[in-house]
Amino acid sequence: MKLFRYIRKQYASENKAMAYLRYAIGETILVMVGILLALQVNNWNEARKNSIIENEIVANLHAEFKQNLIVLNEVAEVFNKSEQSCYQLMLLMNKDASYLSQNNIDSLIYWSIDFTSFNPSNNVLDETLQSGRLGLIKNKELVSDLFDWKRVEENLQSNYIIRQKFIEEQIMPYLNDNISFKNIDKYSPMHWESPSEFRTDYTSIFHDRKFENLIDNNLYHLAKLREEYIHLGKIMDKMIEETK
């Protein structure tokens, strides 16, 4: 800049108007080029920072969804056991006492009404959404899958609540009137070693259409949950692949 001021002063003192004008234009262009270069460098720095943030978000999403998939598979095992128990109970409907005695009915009933829920971690996704950094992810298909994940996961939770309400308000009152909870809680964390002192007449409930309808409706709710499980599993598999 000192050099520029010196040259400008020399031209002015020598009254070289045209030369001074050309110099002034050149200096202006040079300053503008400098500003543009500075802006470009700043943009490069911002792009580099955003790229680092994006890579960090994607890596964290990858780790979070890998863990969520493990949890989903664990819950799915319990879900499958519940579903199979319901089907086995349906096969016992209207059977005689000798046939019923060959089955562990207390265990089947306990697993048929289990409602272990899937509670995934959404910390990374929620933080990304709240911070407004979702736009940094360049893979738009991944962004679309993240919103799809949110929607399906919320649907799954809603269906869990519906099934839980059905069990608590319809199945549990029926069982409360007809069987001993102590016997089925042998298979729960309570682990009762001795059976109830009160006798349960399983023949009566397996000859009751209401009990059959309750188990059938339970299977209906499980079928809806299964659809959500399968959909979520596919979404997670895809996102894990996209975030490698």
Beta strands, then each sheet from edge to edge (+ up, - down):
end
